[in-house]
Amino acid sequence: MRIKAKIVEKKQVSKKIDTDFIRLDAFLKMCDAVQTGGHAKIVIQEGEVRVNGEICTQRGRKLRSGDKAEFERVIYIVE
């Protein structure tokens, strides 16, 4: 029996910020990955968001230029 696996490339979205850092929940909202700050809080606390490849449950996590947040197979890059 052969099993075929289809590898789907993840979409990447870049967003530029004008400050030194941005909070994870605010960044997801800015990127339209979530509808509200409350929605961001839930998905982060449930462990559905990765920051730089690792699961992050801190909604106040500071993201700086070059950081990557992943949610629902989309990678959001801070510029």
N, C-alpha and C positions, 0 to 999 in steps of 0.2 A: 504494500500500500504506500502510495506517495502522497505527501501533504504539500500543497503549494501555499506559500505565504505571500501575500501582496503587501509590499512596503509602501506606505503612503507618506509622501513628504509633507512636513508641517509647513503651514503658511507662516510667513514672517511679516510683522508690521513694526515699523519704526516710528517713534514719537519723540519729538524734541522738547526738552524742558528748559525753562529759562532760569531755574534756580539750581543750587548745588545738589539738591536731592529732592525726592518726592516719596511720599508714603505709598506703600504697596496698594492699599485700598483705593487711594485717590488716583493712582496710575491706571488701575484696571478700569475705573470709571471714566477717566479721561480717554482711554482707548476704545470705549464703548464695548468692552468685554462683558461688563455687567450693567444692569439698568440703574441701580441705586447703590448708595454706600452700604445700606443694609444687606443687599444681595452680595456685595463684595465681602462683607464681614462673614457671612454664612459660608461662602465657598472657600474662603481662606481658612476658617476654623475647621472645616470638614476635611482639610488636607487635599483639596482639589487643585491647588496652585503650586507650581514649582518656581523657585527663584534660583537662577544659575544652576539648574539641574537637580536641585534638592527640594523636597517638599518643605513648604514654609507655612506655619500656622500663626505667624505674627502679622496682624494686619497693619501695624505701625512700622513695619520693616522699612528702612530707608533705602531707596534705590538711587543709584548714581549713574552717571553716563557709562555705558557699556554693559550694565546689568541687563539680564533677560528674565522676563516673567512668562511662564507658560500656563495657559488655561484653555481647556477644550481644544487641544491640538493646534493652537495658534501660539506662536512665540512673539511676545511684545518686547521690543528692544528700546532701551532708554538711550537717547542721543543727547 
